Amino acid sequence: MPITRLYLIRHGQSAGNAEGRFGGHGPTPLSPLGKRQAELTARVLADERISVVYTSDLLRAVQTAEPLADLIGEPATATPAFRERNVGVLEGLTFDESRERHPKDYFALVNRDVRHVITRGESYRQLLERTTGELWGIIRKHPGRRIAVFSHTGAICFMTLHLMGAIRRDTRNTPWIVTSNCGINRFEIRSRRNIRVLAINDTRHLSDITGNDSFAAR
């Protein structure tokens, strides 16, 4: 397989992020800061000669992908496979509200219990299976290309753990890999068994507008 460059990019700050709420599958749009982050991210990725763009079909991800698609003149393909984890009853709640109203689901989520299915939602394991299945299909479809995938913090965390070989069938709990709004994870893929991690949560292109304060709620 020729060398494929993969870029996993979290969406820009959303209105829900700004309020510290779980976005889940909600249709929350980008905030004004998020739109600016998306513009700066598009510029740096265009300079890196991205030629294929995929995105979660949730509004905040689509809005983040659009500036890059416009710059390179290629459409962004939207798919529900790259959506954030369905957080069910926690969607739209703050962390404090989630802990008070649904403690079992909340603590399973923050402790990264891979098998726990959130009430009216899904498990991290289910998230892993739907995102990585789609990801490998895209890599096979575009060998040797530079592929950008715009997604969400939980989805990117588990795709990254998968690519690093850090999650197995018997894994019960995982570490959390933080990806800030419009942070970029870069990979060089030669085959499933030959993957190089080039960067995790690269936010250097955002330093003029967010400084070091680029972490936000999912």
TINUNU-757415 format. One record per residue (C-alpha): residue number from 1; y, z, x. Coordinates in pm, 1 decimal. Example, Ala and Ser with C-alpha at 12.3 -4.5 7.8 and 13.67 -1.06 7.14 Angstrom:
// residues 2
R   k        Y        Z        X
R   1   -450.0    780.0   1230.0
R   2   -106.0    714.0   1367.0
END
This chain:
// residues 218
R   k        Y        Z        X
R   1      0.0      0.0      0.0
R   2    347.0    -86.5    137.3
R   3    592.5    197.7    190.4
R   4    764.1    295.5   -134.7
R   5   1076.9    510.8   -143.1
R   6   1091.6    746.2   -440.7
R   7   1401.9    937.6   -548.4
R   8   1372.9   1212.0   -811.6
R   9   1718.7   1297.3   -945.2
R  10   1811.1   1571.7  -1186.5
R  11   2064.9   1485.3  -1455.8
R  12   2427.0   1594.3  -1420.2
R  13   2557.1   1915.3  -1571.6
R  14   2508.3   1911.0  -1947.5
R  15   2697.5   2099.4  -2213.5
R  16   2391.6   2326.1  -2244.8
R  17   2382.8   2389.6  -1869.4
R  18   2747.5   2493.3  -1877.5
R  19   2661.0   2751.1  -2146.0
R  20   2342.6   2871.0  -1970.7
R  21   2107.5   2747.7  -2245.0
R  22   1758.1   2596.8  -2236.3
R  23   1800.4   2224.9  -2299.2
R  24   1438.1   2137.3  -2367.2
R  25   1418.9   1818.0  -2572.2
R  26   1760.8   1871.0  -2728.7
R  27   2018.3   1586.6  -2736.0
R  28   2278.1   1767.5  -2527.3
R  29   2526.1   1531.2  -2354.8
R  30   2678.7   1554.8  -2009.6
R  31   2983.3   1773.4  -1957.8
R  32   3294.2   1622.2  -1793.2
R  33   3169.3   1764.3  -1460.5
R  34   2826.9   1612.8  -1524.6
R  35   2979.1   1267.6  -1574.1
R  36   3163.6   1296.4  -1243.8
R  37   2843.4   1409.3  -1071.0
R  38   2662.3   1105.1  -1213.6
R  39   2929.1    869.5  -1078.3
R  40   2910.6   1013.6   -726.7
R  41   2530.7   1008.9   -734.2
R  42   2529.0    644.8   -841.5
R  43   2743.2    548.1   -543.4
R  44   2521.4    714.3   -284.0
R  45   2200.8    576.4   -438.4
R  46   2344.1    224.8   -461.4
R  47   2422.9    248.4    -89.8
R  48   2055.8    334.4    -31.9
R  49   1955.6      4.3   -199.3
R  50   1779.5    140.6   -505.5
R  51   1633.3   -153.2   -697.7
R  52   1433.0     12.7   -978.7
R  53   1566.2    275.7  -1220.5
R  54   1368.1    488.8  -1465.4
R  55   1493.1    779.3  -1671.5
R  56   1393.2   1038.5  -1925.0
R  57   1498.5    919.4  -2268.7
R  58   1696.9   1240.2  -2332.5
R  59   2071.3   1180.5  -2357.1
R  60   2178.8   1384.3  -2053.2
R  61   1938.2   1193.1  -1827.2
R  62   2024.0    850.7  -1970.3
R  63   2395.2    919.3  -1921.6
R  64   2326.2   1013.8  -1558.6
R  65   2120.6    699.9  -1491.3
R  66   2365.6    454.2  -1647.6
R  67   2627.3    447.1  -1367.2
R  68   2362.1    354.6  -1108.7
R  69   2209.3     90.7  -1335.7
R  70   2555.1    -61.0  -1384.2
R  71   2629.4    -62.0  -1010.1
R  72   2307.9   -237.0   -909.0
R  73   2291.8   -466.1  -1211.3
R  74   1946.0   -353.0  -1320.8
R  75   1857.7   -183.2  -1650.2
R  76   1743.4    178.9  -1659.2
R  77   1404.9    202.3  -1828.9
R  78   1394.8    511.6  -2052.5
R  79   1067.5    689.0  -2127.6
R  80    974.4   1017.7  -2298.9
R  81    722.2   1080.4  -2018.3
R  82   1001.3   1210.0  -1794.4
R  83   1145.5   1448.5  -2051.9
R  84   1193.7   1814.5  -1969.5
R  85    924.0   2057.1  -2075.1
R  86    921.8   2110.2  -2449.5
R  87   1032.0   2474.4  -2462.4
R  88    970.6   2506.9  -2836.2
R  89   1124.4   2821.1  -2981.8
R  90   1337.0   2873.5  -2668.3
R  91   1530.6   2549.2  -2705.2
R  92   1904.0   2606.5  -2729.3
R  93   1879.9   2978.0  -2648.1
R  94   2034.7   3153.2  -2350.0
R  95   1809.3   3333.7  -2104.1
R  96   1906.4   3670.7  -2254.2
R  97   1843.4   3550.8  -2609.8
R  98   1505.3   3407.7  -2508.2
R  99   1398.8   3733.8  -2342.6
R 100   1499.5   3938.8  -2647.4
R 101   1357.8   3715.1  -2921.9
R 102   1048.3   3565.1  -2755.8
R 103    954.5   3786.7  -2458.8
R 104    597.5   3657.2  -2419.8
R 105    707.4   3295.5  -2398.4
R 106   1008.6   3379.1  -2183.0
R 107    821.0   3577.8  -1918.4
R 108    537.2   3323.2  -1903.1
R 109    799.8   3056.1  -1838.0
R 110    995.8   3238.6  -1567.0
R 111    670.9   3349.8  -1396.9
R 112    550.8   2986.4  -1398.1
R 113    229.5   3053.6  -1588.0
R 114     96.2   2698.8  -1569.4
R 115   -141.6   2728.0  -1865.4
R 116     78.9   2910.6  -2115.7
R 117    177.9   2693.4  -2412.4
R 118    518.0   2799.2  -2543.5
R 119    527.5   2857.1  -2916.6
R 120    588.2   2516.0  -3077.2
R 121    623.4   2371.3  -2726.2
R 122    400.2   2276.8  -2433.8
R 123    263.1   2421.6  -2110.7
R 124    362.9   2343.6  -1753.2
R 125     18.1   2186.5  -1712.6
R 126     89.6   1946.4  -1998.4
R 127    428.4   1869.1  -1843.2
R 128    260.5   1797.0  -1510.3
R 129      5.2   1561.0  -1661.0
R 130    249.3   1349.3  -1859.0
R 131    506.8   1316.2  -1579.4
R 132    269.4   1244.7  -1290.5
R 133     61.8    999.6  -1491.8
R 134    373.6    795.3  -1560.7
R 135    499.6    836.4  -1204.4
R 136    191.2    688.2  -1039.3
R 137    190.7    401.2  -1286.2
R 138    547.9    316.9  -1182.3
R 139    464.6    341.7   -810.7
R 140    171.2    104.8   -857.1
R 141    392.6   -134.8  -1052.7
R 142    668.1   -144.2   -789.5
R 143    503.2   -116.8   -445.1
R 144    742.5   -126.1   -153.2
R 145   1050.1    -84.2   -372.3
R 146   1312.5    192.3   -382.2
R 147   1264.9    370.4   -713.3
R 148   1502.1    617.9   -879.0
R 149   1369.2    846.7  -1151.0
R 150   1623.8   1053.6  -1343.8
R 151   1469.4   1359.8  -1502.2
R 152   1506.6   1737.7  -1544.9
R 153   1468.0   2049.3  -1334.5
R 154   1125.0   2156.5  -1465.9
R 155    983.0   1805.7  -1467.4
R 156   1112.8   1740.9  -1115.5
R 157    978.9   2074.3   -992.8
R 158    625.7   1990.9  -1103.6
R 159    635.0   1628.6   -988.6
R 160    751.5   1756.3   -649.7
R 161    478.0   2021.3   -632.4
R 162    226.3   1748.9   -716.6
R 163    353.6   1510.4   -448.9
R 164    345.5   1792.9   -192.8
R 165    -14.9   1876.3   -282.4
R 166     94.8   2227.4   -382.3
R 167    -72.0   2241.6   -723.2
R 168   -444.3   2213.0   -801.1
R 169   -667.3   2228.1  -1107.0
R 170   -724.2   2602.5  -1058.1
R 171   -357.2   2689.2   -997.2
R 172   -236.0   2959.0  -1236.1
R 173    117.8   3023.9  -1109.6
R 174    351.3   2822.9   -890.0
R 175    672.9   2870.2   -693.1
R 176    987.4   2718.6   -838.4
R 177   1153.9   2432.1   -654.6
R 178   1520.2   2436.4   -747.0
R 179   1692.4   2105.9   -814.1
R 180   2063.9   2136.4   -885.8
R 181   2247.1   1905.7  -1123.7
R 182   2231.8   1558.4   -962.9
R 183   2032.1   1697.1   -671.6
R 184   1806.4   1435.9   -511.5
R 185   1447.2   1477.3   -389.7
R 186   1345.6   1193.4   -156.2
R 187    991.1   1082.0    -74.4
R 188    827.1    809.4    131.3
R 189    493.8    707.3    -20.0
R 190    229.4    507.9    164.2
R 191    -60.7    619.0    -55.2
R 192   -161.3    919.9   -264.3
R 193   -283.8   1087.6     53.2
R 194      3.6    979.8    274.2
R 195    334.1   1110.6    137.5
R 196    636.1   1220.8    337.2
R 197    893.3   1460.2    194.1
R 198   1232.2   1347.6    324.5
R 199   1468.1   1578.5    135.5
R 200   1462.2   1843.8   -136.3
R 201   1764.3   1913.7   -357.7
R 202   2007.8   1706.2   -154.1
R 203   2355.7   1766.9   -300.3
R 204   2569.8   1666.6     -3.4
R 205   2728.8   1386.2   -205.6
R 206   2862.6   1644.1   -453.4
R 207   3022.8   1884.4   -207.1
R 208   3379.5   1778.2   -287.9
R 209   3346.3   1870.2   -656.6
R 210   3086.3   2147.3   -671.9
R 211   3079.9   2300.5   -322.6
R 212   2785.0   2537.8   -290.7
R 213   2795.7   2639.2   -658.6
R 214   2569.3   2362.4   -784.1
R 215   2287.6   2561.5   -942.7
R 216   2260.1   2564.8  -1320.9
R 217   2022.9   2658.7  -1602.0
R 218   1770.0   2405.9  -1722.3
END
